[in-house]
Amino acid sequence: MRAIWKGAVAFGLVNVPVKVYAATGEHNVTLHQVHREDGGRIRYKKVCSIDGEEVPYDQIAKGYETDDGRMVVLTDEDLGQLPLATEREIAVEEFVPADQVDPIMLGRTYYLEPEKNAAKPYALLREALQQTDRMAVVKVALRQRETMAVLRVRGKVICLQTLLWPDEIREADFPVLDAEVTVRPQEAKMAASLVESLAADFDPSDFTDSYAEAMEALIEAKVSSGATVSLPTPAGEEAAEGGEVVDLLSALQRSVERARKARGGADDDGEAADGADGGKKPRAGGKGRAAAKDEATPAASSRAKAGGGKADADKPAKKATRRRAS
C-alpha cells in the first residue's frame, strides 16, 4: 500500500507521527462509454457555456452560483487563504463512548501506521481506546478539506474513520411512519421466530458479488469467442508527414545520439561537433567536410553501406547535417 497522507496524532501533550493508508478499495468492473457501431471511446471536452470554446486546464477555476443566478469565481489564491489548522495534524477533540457514534455518520476508513520511533505512544493510545471502549473524535484535513473523524481500534491497528457533518445527515421525514399500526402478539412471535431461524455469526467471506462475477464471465466469453473490436488510432493522433505532430529534427537528433552511445563516447562527441558547424575545419586526420558529415550521422552511413550505394549514403547525411546546423 502507498501512504496518502503523513502527519501526527495529537492528544494532550502526546504526539504520535503516523502515515495514513486507504483501508478499502472497490473492485467494480470498469466499463467505458463507446460508440456502438465501431467501439470507439466517447470523449468529452470542457467547453465554456458562454463562448462555446474549449477551455484548457490552466484556465479553469472553481465557482459558486448564487440563488439569483450570479457566479462567484474562486481562484487558487482565494482558496489558499482558507484556514486549515489541522493540515498536518490529527487533533483529538474528545473521547466518547463507542455506542454514541451513529453508524449512519461513518464514512471512509483509513489505517494509521506509526513511524518507527512512535511505536510506544501508538500502542499507548490503542490500549487506552480498547480499555475504555471509547472512540477519539478528531479533526483532520484530507485532500484539502477539513473533516471530522473518529479513531477506533481494529485488531492491532488504529483506524481513522471519517464522519459526515451533522447537517449532512438527512431526516427520515415519512408521514406514514407516524400512522398507528396494530401488531398482534402472534405476528410478533412469528417474526421473532423467523429471525431466530436465520440467526448466524457474521462472516463477510460467505458473501460474493454475483453481479461482478457474471460480468467478468460475460467479458471473458466474448474475448474467447473473438467478439472484440480492433480500435484504430483516433484521428489527429497519427503522425502526418510534414505536420507539427512529428518533429523530424528531434527524431534525427535522438537517432544521432543513440548512434553515438552505440559507438562509444567522447570521440563521437567531437565528431558530432565538427559536423554541427558545417565541417568548416577539417579534422587532423585529413578528413574533409564530407567525411565529417558522414561521421555525424553514423546511423545513416551504416544504412547506406548496407544498401551498397555511396551516393545514397551522402544524401541522408547531408540532409541531417544541414538540419542540425540550423
Phi, psi and omega in degrees: 000154179247132181293138179257352185199149179219130181191219182208145171272126181242117174222120187063228178264006181266134180234123183242102176295131184219162169245146184249132180234143175294131183268346183229162176202132181279152182240032180298147174285123183281121177243144180251156170278127183226162174285122185300328186289319186230001178081005180293141180293141175276127182250149178240145176240146177274106186244138178289132182287347182267306182262354177075005182270149175289137185252123177291158186301320184289355178251011181262129177239177177261151182215152177238127180266126180283168181298331181268013172091005177272154183248129174259113181271126180248119180272173176298326179294320178298314183292330180291343180274351182289142182284133172228078187296333184255032188303319179237031182216136172263098188270118179283123179269318182193166176246124185237156176301138184300327183283357178270352179269109182294126181304336181295339180277345186289137179244230183281152183247139179229149175267142174254122176253126180284151170292161185301324182275004182242018183297322183289310178296330175297311179297324178298314178295318180299314181294322180296319179294320181291315184292327181267353183053047179235162173246148176267122175274125186229166169239139181208149177257110177244132179055046175061027176219130179284135181222157174269148182205172174233151171256127177222165185257135174228103185068241180258358185252146173269129181256141171257118181240118183292153179238148171284149174289151183307322182283359176267357177265122181276147177279142177276084185264082180240105182306329183299333180288341179275350180287147181283128179236131180264122177248119181284150181304321180297321180292319178296321180293319179294321179295318178296323179295320178297317179301315181295326181292336180254011182292141180197165172276135186287124175228103184299338180289349177285349185246142179230157178273091185294329179294314180297320179296319179293323179295316179296321178295320179297315180295317180298320179296319179293321178295317181294326182275357180083013181277060179234167181240128176279123185268125174285166176292127182303148179302137180098344181259349179283153179279113180264135183295130179081357182271174182282348183296321181253123176265097186298318181297318179297319180296319179293320180296319178296323179295319180295316181296321178295321179293322177301313181298322181295325182272345163110036157117229196295320182299319182292330178297320178295319179297319181295323179295318178297320180293327185290327182266027170083004179071029182294328180255115179295151180285160184299331182283007177087008181282136182271192186298316181296322180295319180297321179296319180299320182288333179289342179231069184298327181296319181292319181297319180297319180294323181294317179297322180295328180278346175085015181229120182289322181298319178294329181290324183292326186297306179297330180293315180295319181297317180293322182292317180296320180294318181292325180291329180283000000 
